[in-house]
Amino acid sequence: MNFELSQTQLDFKSSLSEFVKREISPHARDLEHSGEYPEKIVAGLKQLGLFGITVPVDFGGLGLDSVSLAIVFEEISKGWMGAAGLIGTHSVACEMISNFGTLAQKESWLEKLAAGTYRSCLALTEPGAGSDLQGISTRGEIYNDEVVITGTKTWITNARRSELIPVLLKTDPNATPRHRGMSIVIVPRDTPGLTISRDLGKLGYKGPETCEIVLDGCRVPVDNILGGEPGRGMIQALSALQLGRINVAARGIGISQSALDKAIEYASQREAFGKPINQFQAVQCKLADMAISIQASRLLTYWAACEYDKSREAFLDRTDSSSEPGQVPSHKKYRADMHTAMAKILSSETALVSSLEAMRIHGAYGYSTELEIERLYRDAPLLAIGEGTNDILRLVIAKGLTGK
């Protein structure tokens, strides 16, 4: 087993780190406090091709492996997790279209998405349905060559900036089991009847807006049903969310590493009782525990990313002849939901602990908005909630272990 990144990945990581130090870290605090949308950061991400990290090279993207994707989100989150949100759900949406879209859908959208000319998000959650996605109430009624959509979606990051909005809905509310009646439909933002009703206030994760959208009789072509056939939306969404959990896990590592780096620097400079506080065992133990948890999270995330890539390759190769066309093979060896759940849980919990421990090491200065620590502390809790709450993901892991 090789625990080393390839030279290509190391060079990629180095170039990303330089970009973050130059274009993100120096501006994050001012942008967050002012509420200004980070247009210049978006331009830099486009220039680096990072809107195309999950788009195949044949369609103008970078076609990155999932470990490299994790590197992207870790490095950006070291500077500002809000900046990672600019390409987060966009990358998941691109992954869904790349894996499940018809050739016509790929040709119509992927090149523009890879360039950042088009941007996307992910409309899964509803005011009355979060963890239980099968409990959604948004409907898509199929009439001849159109789908008429009615419902409300919430917690949609980048909705105002997205030209294409993948919406999870029910095309057959009476289907048994329920997931067979669910579809994902790609809705252009300028579709009549689609309204972005409000922006949601948040504790942290500033920069990209998070919105509620209302779909009131939106009409889109049936050709916008992802994969060209209704009834497969739940499988498509859950498959893509595996990659979303790698994304979130990597963000947690970025926050944690930033917290540790800042704590080490501060502890070497701050003096108490005549010596730097990094000479006190209490502080040393905090730093050591943080470092252990961060490295464990990073390795677990890289492992989960590799397992996800294996499952994706198996799906794309259609090696399981028992699965229907367009569906993810159902056998466990083609699934990485348990692996990605483990990574997401550990990394997000590590971010929660590391940001708080860094604040304690900084003392009152850690609580001040003059330093970055309080922002890390505010950003971290979202990671334990997004892409599946940690409690729900523990159940996913348990089912994977027991086969039930």
Secondary structure by P-SEA (a helix, b strand, c coil): ccccccaaaaaaaaaaaaaaaccccccaaaaaaacccaaaaaaaaaaacccccccccccccccccaaaaaaaaaaaaaaccccccccaaaaaaaaaaaccccaaaaaacaaaaaaccbbbbbcccccccccccccccbbbbbcccbbbbbbccccccccccccbbbbbbbcccccccccccbbbbbbccccccccccbbbbcccccccccbbbbbcccccccccccccccccaaaaaaaaaaaaaaaaaaaaaaaaaaaaaaaaaaaaccccccccccccaaaaaaaaaaaaaaaaaaaaaaaaaaaaaaaaaaaaaccccccccccccccccccaaaaaaaaaaaaaaaaaaaaaaaaaaacccccccccaaaaaaaaaaaaacccccaaaaaaaaaaaaacc
